[in-house]
Amino acid sequence: MKFYGSSIDVQRTSRLVLLRIDHFTEFCETYRDETQLVKYAMMNICTETADLHYNAEAVDMGGDLITLIFNEKAESHELGQPGHNRIEELLRMMQAAVMTHLKCSISCTIGTEEDSLEDSIASYTRSAEASLHRLFMGPSCLIYTADIMAYHAKEYAFPAGKERQLVDHLMTGKTREAKQVYADIVGETAAYPFTVFQLALSHLTMTLNHVRNTLKKNNQLTLDSVSDGLMLPVKDAEDISEVHEHFYRMFDELGSKVEEKRTLKHEELIRKINGIIERDYADPNLCLTSIADELGMSPIYVSRLYKQLTLKGLTDVINETRIAKAQHLLVETENSVADIAERTGFTNSSYFYRMFKKFNGVTPNDYRRKEFHSENF
């Protein structure tokens, strides 16, 4: 340190502060070939700001990371200002100056105060790990290494119950509910070491891959785009919203594919039901129950689904079909009304008359006379 003209005293109490440049990809795109020069300017701004209370040096660690080494000045120590308040004030001043002069933000991870520079350097890996919690805390945050290290005392158990809920929602196309359960699972990891978040994310990725493969196998879904890039490079994510966006995009695609498949299945079901009605309209036993029995489904389910998809009651459609066939027979044949009623599935002539008038506004005989008159005219 003396050789390089540094004011750092390796024997005095020291502290490391790790700076991470927020939105680093954009930072590199903005400054391009001048990235190192701008980082050097950032280091100068920070050491000059720290000089109010500390002897300071800055070390470029590569990438988005800069390490500041702080020695408390003897005269500053005599003022007796609380350490936390002082260093937070300084770091906020650094952040403001960097934003003003370089138009970028920095997040700060505050290492523990150690008896010597050597001890501070030994604590570097703990602060580097703690700095990853910027993912949860967002840009321009202040992170205390000691607070994050305290998370190691907690034991984490992956929420298997919520995972089952997530799978159920994804399999049934309930995308909004799936996103909420996923967000709960990921959000809980913020209060644990960063490795817990990474492991939970890996677990969720495998779960999502299993759901994808199951849907693909059982429903012949085309999910090519989902299969690409399932593993998110977490180290490149700076904000939890980026992680969420990655998973939500896959949830949305899975949901749309499930809904598309469900729609096709429903359309096929409606076609089958309408086909049965067209085939068996003359059978007086044709009804909701007989149709449901042929399809192997619950009458209540068939009735509700048909009404939901067509906005018509199934019994009404059966009657509509029978009346339409009766209209044709009244015009094209000379069969009696009673015979036509029987041939179109009505066992009760009075009920036939009532239904016919409900749909046409006139009786069968009046309808026949009207149509006959229209043709002759």
C-alpha positions as CSV (number, residue, x, y, z in Angstrom):
1,M,0.0,0.0,0.0
2,K,2.8,2.4,0.8
3,F,4.5,1.5,-2.5
4,Y,1.4,2.6,-4.4
5,G,1.0,5.7,-2.2
6,S,-2.2,4.5,-0.6
7,S,-3.4,6.0,2.6
8,I,-4.9,2.6,3.7
9,D,-3.4,1.3,7.0
10,V,-3.5,-2.5,6.8
11,Q,-3.4,-2.7,10.6
12,R,-6.4,-0.5,11.3
13,T,-10.1,-1.6,11.3
14,S,-11.3,-2.0,7.8
15,R,-14.5,-2.6,5.9
16,L,-15.3,-3.7,2.3
17,V,-18.2,-2.2,0.4
18,L,-19.1,-3.9,-2.9
19,L,-20.6,-1.8,-5.6
20,R,-22.6,-3.4,-8.4
21,I,-23.4,-1.3,-11.5
22,D,-27.2,-1.6,-12.0
23,H,-28.5,-2.5,-15.5
24,F,-25.0,-3.5,-16.5
25,T,-25.9,-4.7,-20.0
26,E,-27.4,-1.3,-20.8
27,F,-24.4,0.4,-19.2
28,C,-22.0,-1.5,-21.5
29,E,-24.2,-0.7,-24.5
30,T,-24.2,3.0,-23.6
31,Y,-20.5,3.4,-23.1
32,R,-19.1,0.6,-25.3
33,D,-15.3,1.1,-25.7
34,E,-15.3,3.6,-22.9
35,T,-16.7,1.2,-20.2
36,Q,-13.4,0.9,-18.3
37,L,-12.8,4.6,-18.4
38,V,-16.3,5.3,-17.0
39,K,-15.7,2.7,-14.3
40,Y,-12.5,4.4,-13.4
41,A,-14.4,7.7,-13.1
42,M,-16.9,6.0,-10.9
43,M,-14.1,4.7,-8.6
44,N,-12.7,8.2,-8.3
45,I,-16.1,9.7,-7.4
46,C,-16.7,7.1,-4.7
47,T,-13.2,7.3,-3.1
48,E,-13.4,11.2,-3.1
49,T,-16.8,11.0,-1.5
50,A,-15.6,8.5,1.1
51,D,-12.7,10.8,2.0
52,L,-15.0,12.7,4.3
53,H,-14.6,10.0,6.9
54,Y,-12.4,7.3,5.5
55,N,-9.2,6.5,3.8
56,A,-10.4,4.6,0.8
57,E,-9.2,2.6,-2.2
58,A,-11.3,1.2,-5.1
59,V,-10.6,-2.1,-6.9
60,D,-12.1,-3.0,-10.3
61,M,-13.2,-6.6,-9.9
62,G,-14.3,-7.0,-13.5
63,G,-17.8,-7.1,-14.9
64,D,-20.3,-5.0,-12.9
65,L,-18.4,-5.2,-9.6
66,I,-16.2,-2.7,-7.8
67,T,-14.8,-3.2,-4.3
68,L,-14.2,-0.2,-2.0
69,I,-11.8,-0.6,0.9
70,F,-12.5,1.7,3.9
71,N,-10.1,2.6,6.8
72,E,-11.8,4.9,9.3
73,K,-9.8,8.1,9.9
74,A,-8.6,8.7,13.4
75,E,-10.2,12.2,13.5
76,S,-13.5,10.9,12.2
77,H,-13.5,8.2,14.8
78,E,-13.2,10.8,17.5
79,L,-16.4,12.5,16.4
80,G,-18.3,9.4,17.7
81,Q,-20.9,9.4,14.9
82,P,-22.7,6.0,14.7
83,G,-21.1,3.8,12.1
84,H,-24.3,2.7,10.3
85,N,-25.7,6.1,9.9
86,R,-22.4,7.5,8.6
87,I,-21.7,4.8,6.0
88,E,-25.3,4.8,4.8
89,E,-25.1,8.6,4.4
90,L,-21.8,8.3,2.5
91,L,-23.1,5.6,0.2
92,R,-26.2,7.5,-0.6
93,M,-24.0,10.5,-1.5
94,M,-21.9,8.2,-3.8
95,Q,-25.1,6.9,-5.5
96,A,-26.3,10.5,-6.1
97,A,-23.0,11.6,-7.4
98,V,-22.6,8.7,-9.8
99,M,-26.1,9.2,-11.1
100,T,-25.5,13.0,-11.6
101,H,-22.2,12.6,-13.4
102,L,-22.4,9.3,-15.1
103,K,-26.2,8.7,-15.4
104,C,-26.2,5.3,-13.9
105,S,-27.1,3.7,-10.6
106,I,-25.2,1.5,-8.3
107,S,-26.2,-0.9,-5.5
108,C,-24.0,-1.2,-2.4
109,T,-23.3,-4.2,-0.2
110,I,-21.8,-3.2,3.2
111,G,-19.4,-5.7,4.7
112,T,-18.8,-6.1,8.4
113,E,-16.1,-4.0,10.1
114,E,-13.0,-6.1,10.7
115,D,-9.9,-5.6,12.8
116,S,-7.5,-5.5,9.8
117,L,-7.5,-5.3,6.1
118,E,-6.5,-9.0,5.9
119,D,-9.7,-9.9,7.8
120,S,-11.8,-7.7,5.5
121,I,-10.4,-9.4,2.5
122,A,-11.2,-12.8,4.0
123,S,-14.9,-11.7,4.3
124,Y,-15.1,-10.8,0.6
125,T,-16.9,-14.0,-0.5
126,R,-19.6,-13.4,2.1
127,S,-20.3,-9.9,0.8
128,A,-20.2,-11.1,-2.8
129,E,-22.9,-13.6,-1.9
130,A,-24.9,-11.0,-0.1
131,S,-24.7,-8.7,-3.1
132,L,-26.7,-11.2,-5.1
133,H,-29.8,-10.2,-3.0
134,R,-30.0,-7.1,-5.1
135,L,-32.3,-9.4,-7.2
136,F,-34.9,-9.1,-4.5
137,M,-34.2,-5.6,-3.2
138,G,-33.9,-3.8,-6.6
139,P,-31.4,-1.3,-8.0
140,S,-29.8,1.4,-5.8
141,C,-30.3,-0.8,-2.7
142,L,-28.1,-0.9,0.4
143,I,-27.4,-4.5,1.6
144,Y,-25.8,-5.4,4.9
145,T,-23.7,-8.6,4.6
146,A,-24.4,-9.4,8.3
147,D,-28.1,-9.3,7.7
148,I,-27.9,-11.7,4.8
149,M,-25.5,-14.0,6.6
150,A,-28.0,-14.3,9.4
151,Y,-30.3,-16.1,6.9
152,H,-27.9,-19.1,7.1
153,A,-29.3,-19.9,10.5
154,K,-32.7,-20.7,9.0
155,E,-33.6,-24.0,7.6
156,Y,-35.5,-24.1,4.3
157,A,-38.0,-26.7,3.2
158,F,-39.3,-26.5,-0.3
159,P,-43.2,-26.1,-0.2
160,A,-44.3,-29.4,-1.8
161,G,-48.0,-28.5,-1.2
162,K,-47.7,-25.3,-3.2
163,E,-45.8,-27.2,-5.9
164,R,-48.7,-29.6,-6.3
165,Q,-51.1,-26.6,-6.6
166,L,-48.8,-25.1,-9.3
167,V,-48.9,-28.3,-11.3
168,D,-52.7,-28.6,-11.0
169,H,-53.1,-25.0,-12.2
170,L,-50.7,-25.5,-15.1
171,M,-52.3,-28.8,-16.2
172,T,-55.8,-27.2,-16.2
173,G,-54.7,-24.0,-17.9
174,K,-55.3,-21.8,-14.9
175,T,-52.5,-19.4,-15.7
176,R,-53.3,-16.6,-13.3
177,E,-53.5,-18.9,-10.3
178,A,-50.3,-20.7,-11.4
179,K,-48.4,-17.3,-11.5
180,Q,-49.6,-16.5,-8.0
181,V,-48.5,-19.8,-6.5
182,Y,-45.1,-19.6,-8.3
183,A,-44.6,-16.0,-7.0
184,D,-45.3,-17.2,-3.5
185,I,-42.8,-20.0,-3.7
186,V,-40.1,-17.7,-5.1
187,G,-40.9,-14.8,-2.8
188,E,-40.4,-17.0,0.3
189,T,-36.7,-17.6,-0.7
190,A,-35.8,-14.0,-0.3
191,A,-35.4,-14.5,3.4
192,Y,-32.8,-17.3,2.9
193,P,-29.3,-17.6,1.4
194,F,-29.2,-17.0,-2.3
195,T,-28.4,-20.7,-2.9
196,V,-31.9,-21.4,-1.7
197,F,-33.4,-19.2,-4.4
198,Q,-31.2,-20.9,-7.0
199,L,-32.2,-24.4,-5.8
200,A,-35.9,-23.5,-5.7
201,L,-35.7,-22.1,-9.2
202,S,-34.0,-25.2,-10.4
203,H,-36.7,-27.3,-8.7
204,L,-39.4,-25.2,-10.4
205,T,-37.7,-25.5,-13.7
206,M,-37.8,-29.3,-13.5
207,T,-41.4,-29.2,-12.4
208,L,-42.3,-27.0,-15.4
209,N,-40.4,-29.3,-17.7
210,H,-42.3,-32.3,-16.2
211,V,-45.7,-30.5,-16.8
212,R,-44.6,-29.6,-20.3
213,N,-43.7,-33.2,-21.2
214,T,-46.9,-34.6,-19.6
215,L,-49.1,-32.2,-21.6
216,K,-47.2,-33.0,-24.7
217,K,-47.5,-36.7,-24.2
218,N,-51.1,-36.8,-23.1
219,N,-52.6,-34.1,-25.4
220,Q,-50.2,-34.0,-28.3
221,L,-49.6,-30.4,-27.7
222,T,-47.0,-28.5,-29.8
223,L,-44.7,-26.8,-27.3
224,D,-41.5,-26.3,-29.2
225,S,-40.9,-22.7,-28.2
226,V,-41.4,-23.6,-24.5
227,S,-38.8,-26.3,-24.7
228,D,-36.1,-23.8,-25.7
229,G,-34.3,-21.9,-22.9
230,L,-36.1,-23.5,-20.0
231,M,-33.1,-22.8,-17.7
232,L,-32.8,-19.2,-16.9
233,P,-29.3,-17.9,-16.5
234,V,-30.0,-16.4,-13.0
235,K,-26.6,-14.8,-12.7
236,D,-27.5,-12.5,-15.5
237,A,-30.8,-11.4,-13.9
238,E,-30.6,-8.2,-11.8
239,D,-34.2,-7.9,-10.7
240,I,-36.7,-10.5,-9.6
241,S,-39.1,-9.2,-12.2
242,E,-36.8,-10.5,-14.9
243,V,-37.0,-14.0,-13.4
244,H,-40.8,-13.7,-13.2
245,E,-41.1,-12.6,-16.8
246,H,-39.1,-15.6,-17.9
247,F,-41.5,-18.1,-16.1
248,Y,-44.6,-16.1,-16.8
249,R,-43.9,-16.2,-20.5
250,M,-43.7,-20.0,-20.4
251,F,-46.9,-20.2,-18.2
252,D,-48.7,-18.0,-20.7
253,E,-47.7,-20.3,-23.6
254,L,-48.6,-23.4,-21.7
255,G,-52.0,-21.9,-20.8
256,S,-52.7,-20.8,-24.3
257,K,-51.9,-24.3,-25.6
258,V,-54.1,-26.0,-23.0
259,E,-56.9,-23.6,-23.8
260,E,-56.5,-24.2,-27.5
261,K,-56.6,-27.9,-27.0
262,R,-59.6,-27.6,-24.7
263,T,-61.4,-25.4,-27.2
264,L,-60.8,-28.0,-29.9
265,K,-62.1,-30.8,-27.7
266,H,-65.2,-28.7,-26.8
267,E,-65.9,-28.0,-30.5
268,E,-65.6,-31.7,-31.2
269,L,-68.0,-32.5,-28.3
270,I,-70.6,-30.0,-29.6
271,R,-70.3,-31.5,-33.1
272,K,-70.9,-35.0,-31.6
273,I,-73.9,-33.8,-29.6
274,N,-75.4,-32.0,-32.6
275,G,-74.8,-35.1,-34.7
276,I,-76.7,-37.3,-32.2
277,I,-79.6,-34.9,-32.3
278,E,-79.6,-34.8,-36.1
279,R,-79.5,-38.6,-36.2
280,D,-82.0,-39.4,-33.5
281,Y,-84.5,-36.5,-33.5
282,A,-87.3,-38.9,-34.5
283,D,-86.6,-41.1,-31.4
284,P,-89.0,-40.0,-28.7
285,N,-86.5,-41.2,-26.1
286,L,-83.9,-38.7,-27.3
287,C,-83.1,-36.4,-24.4
288,L,-80.2,-35.0,-22.3
289,T,-79.8,-38.2,-20.4
290,S,-79.6,-40.4,-23.5
291,I,-77.0,-38.1,-25.1
292,A,-74.9,-38.0,-21.9
293,D,-75.1,-41.8,-21.6
294,E,-73.9,-42.3,-25.2
295,L,-71.0,-39.9,-24.5
296,G,-70.2,-41.5,-21.2
297,M,-70.5,-38.2,-19.3
298,S,-72.6,-36.7,-16.6
299,P,-75.9,-35.1,-17.8
300,I,-75.3,-32.1,-15.5
301,Y,-71.8,-31.6,-17.0
302,V,-73.1,-32.0,-20.6
303,S,-76.0,-29.6,-20.0
304,R,-73.8,-27.0,-18.4
305,L,-71.0,-27.2,-21.0
306,Y,-73.4,-27.1,-24.0
307,K,-75.2,-24.1,-22.6
308,Q,-71.9,-22.4,-21.8
309,L,-70.5,-23.0,-25.3
310,T,-73.6,-22.4,-27.5
311,L,-75.7,-20.2,-25.2
312,K,-78.6,-22.6,-25.9
313,G,-80.2,-25.2,-23.7
314,L,-79.8,-28.8,-25.0
315,T,-83.5,-29.5,-24.6
316,D,-84.3,-26.4,-26.6
317,V,-82.0,-27.5,-29.4
318,I,-83.6,-30.9,-29.6
319,N,-87.0,-29.2,-29.9
320,E,-85.7,-26.7,-32.4
321,T,-84.4,-29.6,-34.6
322,R,-87.7,-31.5,-34.4
323,I,-89.8,-28.4,-35.2
324,A,-87.5,-27.7,-38.2
325,K,-88.0,-31.2,-39.5
326,A,-91.7,-30.9,-38.9
327,Q,-91.8,-27.6,-40.9
328,H,-90.1,-29.4,-43.8
329,L,-92.6,-32.3,-43.7
330,L,-95.6,-29.9,-43.5
331,V,-94.5,-28.2,-46.7
332,E,-93.1,-31.2,-48.7
333,T,-95.6,-33.9,-47.7
334,E,-99.3,-34.4,-47.3
335,N,-98.9,-36.4,-44.1
336,S,-101.3,-35.5,-41.2
337,V,-100.1,-33.3,-38.4
338,A,-100.4,-36.2,-36.0
339,D,-98.2,-38.4,-38.3
340,I,-95.6,-35.6,-38.6
341,A,-95.6,-35.1,-34.9
342,E,-94.9,-38.8,-34.4
343,R,-92.2,-38.9,-37.1
344,T,-90.3,-36.0,-35.5
345,G,-90.2,-37.5,-32.0
346,F,-93.3,-36.0,-30.4
347,T,-95.4,-38.6,-28.6
348,N,-98.0,-36.1,-27.5
349,S,-99.9,-34.1,-30.3
350,S,-100.9,-31.3,-27.9
351,Y,-97.3,-30.9,-26.8
352,F,-96.3,-30.8,-30.5
353,Y,-98.9,-28.1,-31.2
354,R,-97.7,-26.1,-28.2
355,M,-94.0,-26.3,-29.2
356,F,-94.7,-25.6,-32.9
357,K,-96.6,-22.4,-32.0
358,K,-93.9,-21.4,-29.5
359,F,-91.3,-21.5,-32.3
360,N,-93.3,-20.3,-35.2
361,G,-96.1,-18.2,-33.8
362,V,-98.8,-20.2,-35.7
363,T,-100.3,-23.7,-35.5
364,P,-99.0,-26.5,-37.8
365,N,-102.1,-26.3,-39.9
366,D,-101.9,-22.5,-40.3
367,Y,-98.2,-22.8,-41.1
368,R,-99.0,-25.4,-43.9
369,R,-101.7,-23.2,-45.3
370,K,-99.5,-20.1,-45.2
371,E,-96.6,-21.8,-47.0
372,F,-99.0,-23.4,-49.5
373,H,-100.5,-20.0,-50.2
374,S,-97.1,-18.4,-50.6
375,E,-95.9,-21.1,-53.1
376,N,-99.1,-20.8,-55.2
377,F,-98.9,-17.0,-55.1
